């Protein structure tokens, strides 16, 4: 499972997810963003907005693990 921020220096979360999926297509991904807009984020990726609530994060992680 990959949990990543959307905006990072050098490579964004969506690009990181794409790189992971190139070698492990079924890997679950959770992208966390501080922005309300989701432009540029693959709609197939689960996205959470910051600030996160603990229960919201726990639920999302549980869903992604299957």
KOLVOLUM-873697 format. One record per residue: residue number from 1; residue in three letters; x, y, z of N, C-alpha, C in turn. Coordinates in steps of 0.1 Angstrom, whole numbers, plus 5000, padded with zeros to 4 digits. Example, Ala and Ser with C-alpha at 12.3 -4.5 7.8 and 13.67 -1.06 7.14 Angstrom:
KOLVOLUM-873697
   k   r  nxx  nyy  nzz caxx cayy cazz  cxx  cyy  czz
   1 Ala 5132 4943 5078 5123 4955 5078 5132 4967 5078
   2 Ser 5128 4978 5071 5137 4989 5071 5129 5000 5079
end
This chain:
KOLVOLUM-873697
   k   r  nxx  nyy  nzz caxx cayy cazz  cxx  cyy  czz
   1 Unk 5008 4988 5000 5000 5000 5000 5009 5012 5000
   2 Unk 5005 5022 4991 5012 5035 4991 5003 5045 4996
   3 Unk 5008 5053 5006 5001 5065 5011 5011 5076 5008
   4 Unk 5006 5086 5000 5015 5096 4996 5008 5110 4995
   5 Unk 5016 5120 4997 5011 5134 4995 5010 5136 4980
   6 Unk 5002 5145 4976 5000 5148 4962 5012 5157 4957
   7 Unk 5015 5167 4964 5026 5176 4960 5039 5173 4968
   8 Unk 5049 5169 4961 5062 5167 4967 5073 5172 4957
   9 Unk 5085 5175 4962 5095 5179 4953 5100 5168 4944
  10 Unk 5101 5171 4932 5107 5161 4922 5096 5152 4916
  11 Unk 5087 5147 4923 5077 5138 4918 5064 5139 4926
  12 Unk 5053 5141 4920 5040 5142 4927 5035 5128 4930
  13 Unk 5025 5128 4939 5019 5116 4943 5013 5108 4932
  14 Unk 5007 5114 4922 5001 5107 4911 5012 5101 4902
  15 Unk 5023 5108 4900 5034 5102 4893 5040 5090 4900
  16 Unk 5041 5091 4913 5046 5080 4922 5037 5068 4921
  17 Unk 5024 5071 4921 5014 5060 4920 5015 5053 4906
  18 Unk 5017 5061 4896 5019 5056 4882 5031 5047 4881
  19 Unk 5042 5051 4887 5055 5044 4887 5053 5031 4895
  20 Unk 5046 5031 4906 5043 5019 4914 5035 5009 4906
  21 Unk 5024 5015 4900 5015 5006 4892 5022 5000 4880
  22 Unk 5033 5006 4875 5040 5000 4864 5046 4987 4868
  23 Unk 5050 4986 4881 5057 4973 4885 5047 4965 4894
  24 Unk 5037 4971 4899 5028 4963 4908 5014 4969 4905
  25 Unk 5007 4965 4894 4995 4971 4890 4983 4971 4900
  26 Unk 4983 4961 4909 4972 4960 4918 4975 4967 4932
  27 Unk 4986 4974 4933 4990 4980 4946 4979 4991 4949
  28 Unk 4974 4991 4961 4965 5001 4965 4972 5014 4968
  29 Unk 4966 5025 4965 4972 5038 4966 4962 5048 4973
  30 Unk 4967 5056 4982 4959 5067 4988 4967 5080 4987
  31 Unk 4961 5089 4980 4968 5102 4978 4962 5112 4987
  32 Unk 4970 5120 4994 4965 5130 5004 4969 5143 4998
  33 Unk 4960 5153 4999 4962 5166 4993 4957 5177 5002
  34 Unk 4964 5188 5002 4960 5199 5010 4951 5209 5002
  35 Unk 4949 5205 4990 4941 5214 4981 4927 5208 4979
  36 Unk 4917 5217 4978 4903 5213 4976 4901 5207 4962
  37 Unk 4908 5213 4952 4907 5209 4938 4915 5196 4936
  38 Unk 4910 5187 4927 4918 5175 4925 4923 5174 4911
  39 Unk 4926 5186 4905 4931 5186 4891 4944 5179 4890
  40 Unk 4946 5170 4880 4958 5163 4878 4959 5150 4886
  41 Unk 4950 5147 4895 4950 5135 4903 4941 5125 4895
  42 Unk 4947 5113 4893 4940 5103 4886 4927 5100 4893
  43 Unk 4915 5101 4887 4903 5098 4894 4901 5084 4899
  44 Unk 4909 5075 4894 4909 5061 4899 4915 5059 4913
  45 Unk 4923 5069 4917 4931 5069 4929 4922 5074 4940
  46 Unk 4922 5068 4952 4915 5073 4964 4923 5085 4968
  47 Unk 4915 5096 4971 4921 5108 4975 4914 5113 4988
  48 Unk 4922 5118 4997 4917 5124 5009 4923 5139 5010
  49 Unk 4915 5148 5016 4919 5161 5017 4924 5164 5031
  50 Unk 4935 5172 5032 4940 5176 5045 4931 5188 5050
  51 Unk 4930 5190 5063 4935 5181 5074 4926 5168 5075
  52 Unk 4933 5158 5079 4926 5145 5080 4921 5142 5094
  53 Unk 4910 5136 5095 4905 5131 5108 4910 5116 5109
  54 Unk 4914 5112 5121 4919 5099 5123 4909 5088 5118
  55 Unk 4897 5090 5121 4887 5080 5117 4886 5079 5102
  56 Unk 4887 5090 5095 4886 5091 5081 4898 5084 5074
  57 Unk 4910 5086 5080 4922 5079 5075 4921 5064 5077
  58 Unk 4917 5061 5089 4916 5046 5092 4906 5039 5083
  59 Unk 4894 5046 5080 4884 5040 5071 4890 5038 5057
  60 Unk 4897 5048 5052 4902 5048 5039 4913 5037 5038
  61 Unk 4922 5036 5048 4932 5025 5048 4926 5012 5048
  62 Unk 4915 5010 5056 4908 4997 5057 4902 4993 5044
  63 Unk 4896 5003 5037 4890 5000 5024 4900 4996 5013
  64 Unk 4912 5003 5014 4922 5000 5003 4929 4987 5006
  65 Unk 4929 4982 5018 4935 4969 5021 4927 4958 5016
  66 Unk 4914 4960 5015 4905 4950 5011 4900 4942 5022
end
